[in-house]
Amino acid sequence: MPVAPDPNRSYTVVFAPEFETPEPTSYSSVPVSDPNGEFEILGPDLRGIPTGRYRVTLNSMAPDPSQRWQALVKRLKTAGPVSVEVKDETPIMVEVPDAKAR
């Protein structure tokens, strides 16, 4: 199910590498305001991010996130780390596992 932002708010999706990098780094999406939850991570050179495995987190841009948003963040924490494999420029789906399934 897509994660739409709260009305009049946005969030960012953060990808933190699960592999060795020369310097500690993470990559953030532009603020997500799309009702379908679609986002793009441009990377430092505006050509995307390096291939590899990443841990994914969400950051609300709202000082007072809604109860729906707070429940999603709690679900992410309860379900455990969410990670994805970036292989090329093919769009990927970030799925949040059901906390009960773990």
C-alpha positions as CSV (number, residue, x, y, z in Angstrom):
1,M,0.0,0.0,0.0
2,P,1.4,3.4,-0.9
3,V,2.3,5.7,1.9
4,A,0.8,9.1,1.2
5,P,1.9,12.0,3.3
6,D,-0.4,13.7,5.7
7,P,-2.4,16.5,4.1
8,N,-0.3,19.7,3.5
9,R,2.8,17.8,4.7
10,S,5.6,15.7,3.3
11,Y,8.2,13.2,4.4
12,T,11.6,12.0,3.1
13,V,12.8,8.5,2.5
14,V,16.4,7.9,3.6
15,F,18.6,5.2,2.2
16,A,21.7,4.3,4.4
17,P,24.2,2.0,2.8
18,E,24.7,-1.5,4.4
19,F,28.1,-1.7,2.7
20,E,31.5,-0.1,3.2
21,T,31.7,3.5,2.0
22,P,34.8,5.8,2.1
23,E,32.9,8.2,4.3
24,P,29.7,7.7,6.4
25,T,26.8,8.7,4.2
26,S,23.1,8.4,3.5
27,Y,20.9,9.5,0.7
28,S,17.6,11.3,1.1
29,S,14.7,11.6,-1.4
30,V,13.2,15.0,-2.3
31,P,10.3,15.6,0.0
32,V,7.5,13.1,-0.8
33,S,4.2,14.8,-1.3
34,D,2.8,12.5,-4.0
35,P,-0.4,10.7,-2.9
36,N,0.9,7.5,-4.4
37,G,4.0,7.7,-2.2
38,E,6.3,7.8,-5.2
39,F,9.8,9.3,-4.7
40,E,13.1,9.8,-6.4
41,I,16.6,9.8,-4.8
42,L,18.8,11.9,-7.0
43,G,22.1,11.3,-5.2
44,P,25.0,13.8,-4.9
45,D,25.7,13.9,-8.7
46,L,22.0,13.9,-9.6
47,R,22.3,10.4,-11.3
48,G,20.9,8.3,-8.6
49,I,22.7,6.3,-5.9
50,P,25.3,3.6,-6.1
51,T,24.2,0.0,-6.4
52,G,24.1,-2.0,-3.2
53,R,22.0,-2.9,-0.2
54,Y,20.4,0.0,1.9
55,R,18.5,0.3,5.1
56,V,15.4,2.5,4.6
57,T,13.9,4.9,7.0
58,L,11.2,7.6,6.8
59,N,11.5,11.1,8.2
60,S,8.4,13.2,8.7
61,M,8.8,16.9,7.8
62,A,5.9,17.8,10.2
63,P,6.5,19.1,13.7
64,D,3.2,17.4,14.7
65,P,2.8,14.2,12.7
66,S,-0.7,12.7,12.6
67,Q,-1.7,9.6,14.5
68,R,-1.6,7.7,11.2
69,W,2.0,8.7,10.6
70,Q,3.0,7.9,14.2
71,A,1.4,4.4,13.8
72,L,3.4,3.9,10.6
73,V,6.7,4.9,12.3
74,K,5.9,2.5,15.2
75,R,5.2,-0.3,12.7
76,L,8.5,0.3,11.1
77,K,10.3,0.1,14.4
78,T,8.4,-3.0,15.5
79,A,8.8,-4.8,12.2
80,G,12.6,-4.3,12.3
81,P,15.0,-3.0,9.7
82,V,13.7,-2.5,6.2
83,S,16.3,-3.0,3.6
84,V,16.3,-3.0,-0.2
85,E,18.7,-3.9,-3.0
86,V,19.5,-1.2,-5.5
87,K,20.7,-2.9,-8.7
88,D,20.3,-0.3,-11.4
89,E,17.9,2.4,-12.4
90,T,14.9,0.2,-12.3
91,P,12.3,1.5,-9.9
92,I,12.0,-0.4,-6.6
93,M,9.2,-1.0,-4.2
94,V,10.0,-0.5,-0.5
95,E,7.8,-2.8,1.5
96,V,7.2,-2.5,5.2
97,P,6.7,-5.9,6.6
98,D,3.8,-6.6,9.0
99,A,5.0,-6.4,12.5
100,K,3.1,-9.6,13.4
101,A,4.9,-11.5,10.7
102,R,8.3,-11.3,12.5
